[in-house]
Amino acid sequence: MVRNAVRPALVLAATLAVITALAGCRVGYIMHAAVGEARLLSNAVPIPQALTDDALNPSQRERLLLVSEIKAFGEKELGLKKTSSYENIYLGSAQPPIYTIAAAPKDRLALKTWWFPVVGRMPYLGFFDLDEARDEREKLLEEGLDVVIGRAEAFSTLGWFSDPLTLNLIDGSEADLAEIILHEMTHTTLYVKGQGAFNEGLAQIVGKWGAFLFLEKFRGPAHPHTLEAMAAIEDERLFSSYLNSVLEDLQRFYDSPLPLEEKLQRREDVFARCRENFESMKSRFKTQRFIHFGQVPLNNAYLMALSLYHRNFPLFEAVLEQNGNSLRAMLLFFRSLSEQDGNLLEMARSRTAQ
């Protein structure tokens, strides 16, 4: 299993399909997700009650108290949708709650997708149980695909349920906590059916910049947590640039006229160069967010799963700048754009090029 080189969150599409009349697709998977979500919901406790739990240490309590401030900032300052999520917390485990599966052809940079009601095609699956995830991985490997299993720090059901916090979220830094909550609130605010790279890219920039703006206001511009949030933005830019160069090199390689068998042999050389290049730039990162990258064998599924979150960060920053560096204005811009048919990333590129 891959420990992700990033702190991803995901939309748990299958829980939306508890609308049982629509459960004709992948019924077993839908039931697994619904049961997992129900377990978290039924065992979560209100934050005020959790604050009296002797099992929480002072740092965890402090971060738990911060959650309502982060939510209020997202709603009032950024224009994010108000929901009842993150008002309860599941104290049963300190591990991230979701195992993720992504798959891709061995000779093509394209993620396999799965169709679900309401959310359309999704470029990943989420599992509450590792054995279930491993079973799915075996099926995908039998199809001849590259596959990666990772862990997500959090998930969203797009407001259909009151998603609880989990212990892992209050074990990290304030910057991490603010970023993840604002990321998930973005999914609930604006989610475009079947456009995974847009949805994750939008949530990524709102989470990153929103965390910085929140901490700048709440802690002050020179506070270590605020500086960490800005460093995370700078690292995101650096990793996005690196990942784009890797994917462009791979695309040229896969587009070459080499026979398939030779491509599959020689791509390992390309992956090796990718790891070497990353090692040479590691010292430039200011945080530990990408420390795990390259510690497992690279494949198309792993790289393309990362691309959902990181590849389009420069594009979203360009749109943010065009909207006066206002996250609220940027969200309104994308909401208006989402009313048109078409690929929102391509439409955004067209607008920023004008």
N, C-alpha and C positions, 0 to 999 in steps of 0.2 A: 504494500500500500504506500502511496506517495503522500508524504506530508507536504502540502502545497507550499511553494515558494512565496506565496502571497496570503492575504487574509480574505479569501473570497466569501461572499454570501450568495445565496441563490434563491430563486423563486421556486418554491416546492409546488410544481404544477399539479401533481396528482391530488393534493388535498383539496383542490378546487373541485375535483370530480366526485366529491361525496354527494354531489347532486346525482343521485343514483340512477336517475333516468338516462344519464349520459355515460354510464359506466360500461359501455360496450367495448371500450378500447383498453387492453391490458388490465383486465379486471383484477388479477392477482396483485399486480403492482399497485393499483389504486387502493386496494384493501390494506396492503402493507403500509402505505403512506398514511392512510386515514387512521389506522390503529396506532401508528407511531405518534401522529399529531395528537390523537385523543389521550395517549399516555402522558404526554407533556402537559396538555391542558388540564387534565384532571388532577395532576399532582403538583401543579404550580400554586403558589401562595401569593397573596397580595404583598407588595413591597413593604408596607408598614409592619406586617406580621413577620416578614423575613428579617427585618432589621432587629428584631428581638431574639433572633436565633443565635445561640452562643457559638455555633459552628463557623460563623462569619468572622473574619478578622477585621481590625479597624480599617485597613485599606479597602477591603471589599465593601464595608458599610459606607465609606465615603463615596466610592464610585456608584454604589446603588442609589445614594441620595442625589447623585448628579443626573440620573436618568430623566427625571421629570423636568429638570432645567434644559437638558438637551432637546427633549421633545417640544417643550414650549418655545425654544429658540427656533427650531425647525418650522413650527407652525406659524409663529408670529413674524419672524424675520425673513424666512426663506419661502414662505407660502406653501409649505408641505401640508398634506392632508391630515386632519386630526382623526385619530382612531383610538381604540382602547388597547392597542398592542403595547407591550413593554410596561404594563402596569402590574404584572405578576412575574414571578420568577420560579423556575424549576431548579430545585436545590439537589436533585438526585445524583448528579454526576458533574464533574469538572471538565469532562471531555466535550469537544465540539459535538453537536448532536447529529450531524448529517454526514454520511459518506456519499461522495459524488462519483458518477461514472460519465466519462466522455469517450467517444470513439471517432475514428477517422480512417479513411483509406490510407494504405501504406504509401501510395504514390500521388497523393493529392491533398492539398491543404483545404479541406472542407470537413466540417464536423457532421457526423450522422445526427439526424434529428428524430424526435418522437412527437407524434401529434396527440394533443389532449384538448378536450372541450375548453372553451373560454379563452385559453391562453395560446392556442394554436401550436405551431411546431416549436419544440424546445431542444436546445443543443446539449442537454445533459439530463441525467436522471439523479434523483436524490433518494437515499435509503437510510432508514434509521438503524438498520442491522447490517453488520459487516458481512455476515455469511450470505445474506441476500444480494449484497453488492458483488461479492465474489462469484456467486452463481451467474449473475448477469454478465460479469466480465468474461467468464468461460464461454457463454453463448456468443458473445461478440468476437472473441478470439477465433471461434470456430468459423465465423464468417470471413476470416482473413483480415480483420481490421486491427489497427493500432488501438490500444485501450489504455486508459489511465483511471485509477481510483485515487481520489483525494478526500480531504475533509473540508467542510465549509464551517466557518465560524458561526454563521447564523442563517436564517431562512425567512422568507416572507410568503404569506398566503394571500397577498394583495388585498388585505382588509377583510377577507371572508371569515377569518377567525381572529381572536385576540391573541396574537403571537406572544409567547412568554419570553422573557430573558432567560438565559442559561448561565450557569456559574462561570464558564470560560470567558464570558464577556466582561465580567467584573474582576477577572484575574489579570487582565492586561492593563495598558496605560489608559489615561483619560483620553488621549488622542485616538487610540484604537476604539474605545467605547463610543465616543462621539461619531467617529467616522462610520462605524458599522450601523449604528442606529439611524443616522441620517441617510445612509445608503439604502437601508430597508424602507424607510419612510418615503424615499423617492420612488421606489417600485410601486408603492400603494398610491402615490400621487399621479404618476404618469407611467403607464405600461402599454406598449404597442404590441399587439398580437403578432407572434411569429417573427419578431425582429430582436433576437437575443443580443446581438452585438450592440445595437443601439440602446436597449434597455440597461444592459450592464455598464456600458460606457457612460451613460447619463448618470446612473446611480454612483458610479465611481467618482466622477468629478464633483457631484454635489456632496458626497461623503467626505472627500479630501478637503475641498475648499470650505465646506460647511463646518468641518471640525476645526479648521484653523480660525475661521471667523468667530465661532462660538468661544473658543478658548481665549482668543484675543480680547473678547468682550468680558468673559467671565473671570479669567485669570490675569489678564493684562498682556500687552504685546511682548514684554521681555521675560515672561514666565517660562521656565523650562518646558512645560507641557505645550505651550504655544509654539515655542521654537521647534519642538519635536514635530508638531503638525505641519509646520512649514517645511521642515526637512523631509517629511514624508511626501510632500508635493514635489520637491526637487528630485527625490529618488524616483518618483513615478515618471517624471519626465525622462530621466536617464534610462530607466528600464524600458520605457515605451520606445525610445529611439533605438535601443539595442535590439528589442524584440522585432521591431519593424525591419531592421537590417537582416536579421536571421531569416525572417519569413520571405523577404525579397530574394535572398540568396537561394533558399529552398525552392521558391517558385520557379526561378530560372533553371535550377537543376531538374525539377520535375517536368518542365516544359521542353527539355532537351530531347533529341531523337533517340536516346539510348534505349535499348531493350529493357523491359520491365525488370527482368532478373538482375541485370547489371545495375539498374537504378537502386534496387533494394540492397545490393551489396555495397555500392559506393556511397549511399546516403549516410552510412555510419561514419565515413570520413568527414562529411559535412557536419554531422552532429558533433564530432570530436573537435572540429574547428570552432564551433559555436561555444562549446564549453571552455576551450582555451581562451577565446576572446572575452568571455565573461570573467574568467579568473583574472585576466589582465586589467580589468576595469573595476574589480570588486572594491578596491580601496577608495574609490570615488563615492561610494554610497555612504550616506550619513546615518542611516538607521539599519536595523537588522531585518527589515521586511522581506528582503529578497535573498537572505542568507542561504536558504535551502535550494535555490535554483541550481540545477546541474548535478545534484547529488544522487540522482537516479538516472537511469538510461533515458535519453530523450527520444521522443517519437512524435508523430504528427498530432496525435490526440492531446498530448500534454501541451505542446506549443499552441495549438489552436484553442484549447480551453483557456490558457493564459491570455490569448489574444482577445477573447470576449471582453475582458476587463481592462486591458492595458493598451491595446494597439491604437485605439482611436483617441487617446487622451489629448494629443496635440490638436486634433480637430475640435474637440469639445472646449478646449481652452481658447481656441480662435473664436468660436461662437460666443463664449463667455465675454471675451474682450469686445466683440461687436455689440454686445448688449450691456455695455457700460460696466463690465465686471460685476454685474448684479446677478446672483443666482436666481432670484425671483424672476427677473426679466427674462433670463435664459429659459427658465421653465415655461413661462408664458409663450415665448417664441416657439419652443418645441411642441407645446400643446396645440398651438395654431397650425404648425407644420404637420402635426399628426392627423389633422382633419383631411389632408390630401392623401390620395393614393400614391403608393410608391415607397421606395427604400429611403428611410429618413436620413441615413448616413450619407447617401449619395446626394440627396437634396440639400443637406447641410453643407457638403463640400462645394456644391454649386453656388450656394449663397455666400460662403466665405471667399470664394474666388472672384466674386464680382467687385 
